[in-house]
């Protein structure tokens, strides 16, 4: 897991935007890896990757949760800067 995911959420919008972009890249990498594994599966010959696919999908879901936390923090910071 990326080290920035273990740290407290940043306090600036620019840092949050940067982290959200990194998370989205990681999600795309997970989705690409799942597609690759599914394409390589050959059920008739017993070549399957259920555990690996499941782990990648779980990682992608975990990353989505981290991304949502950062979006919420970003909105709160925007509201504070706007004086609400």
C-alpha positions in Angstrom: 0.0 0.0 0.0 1.2 3.5 -0.8 2.6 5.3 2.2 0.5 8.4 1.7 -2.6 6.2 2.2 -1.4 5.4 5.8 -0.8 9.1 6.7 -3.5 11.5 7.9 -5.4 13.4 5.2 -3.6 16.5 3.9 -4.8 20.0 4.8 -4.5 21.6 1.4 -6.6 21.3 -1.7 -3.6 20.9 -4.0 -2.3 18.0 -2.0 -5.7 16.3 -1.9 -6.0 16.8 -5.7 -2.6 15.2 -6.2 -3.5 12.2 -4.0 -6.8 11.8 -5.7 -5.0 11.7 -9.1 -2.5 9.1 -7.7 -5.4 7.0 -6.4 -7.1 7.1 -9.7 -3.9 5.9 -11.4 -3.7 3.0 -9.0 -7.3 2.1 -9.6 -6.7 2.1 -13.4 -3.7 -0.2 -12.8 -5.9 -2.6 -10.8 -8.6 -2.6 -13.4 -6.0 -3.3 -16.2 -4.5 -6.1 -14.2 -7.9 -7.7 -13.6 -8.6 -7.5 -17.4 -5.2 -9.0 -18.1 -5.8 -11.9 -15.7 -9.3 -12.6 -17.1 -8.0 -12.6 -20.6 -5.2 -15.1 -19.7 -7.7 -17.5 -18.0 -8.3 -20.8 -19.8 -11.0 -22.6 -17.9 -10.8 -25.8 -20.0 -7.2 -26.2 -19.1 -7.6 -25.2 -15.5 -5.8 -21.9 -15.7 -7.8 -19.5 -13.5 -6.9 -16.6 -11.2 -9.9 -16.2 -8.8 -7.8 -15.2 -5.8 -5.7 -12.7 -7.6 -8.7 -11.1 -9.3 -10.6 -10.9 -6.0 -7.6 -9.3 -4.3 -7.3 -6.7 -7.1 -11.0 -5.9 -7.0 -10.8 -5.5 -3.2 -7.8 -3.2 -3.6 -9.7 -1.1 -6.1 -12.6 -0.8 -3.7 -10.3 0.2 -0.9 -8.8 2.9 -3.1 -12.3 4.1 -3.9 -12.9 4.6 -0.2 -9.7 6.5 0.2 -10.6 8.7 -2.8 -14.0 9.5 -1.3 -12.5 10.6 2.0 -10.2 12.9 0.1 -13.1 14.3 -1.9 -15.1 15.1 1.3 -12.0 16.8 2.9 -11.5 18.8 -0.3 -15.2 20.0 -0.3 -14.9 21.0 3.4 -11.7 22.9 2.7 -13.4 24.7 -0.2 -16.3 25.6 2.0 -14.0 27.0 4.6 -12.1 29.1 2.0 -15.4 30.4 0.7 -16.4 31.5 4.1 -19.4 29.2 4.7 
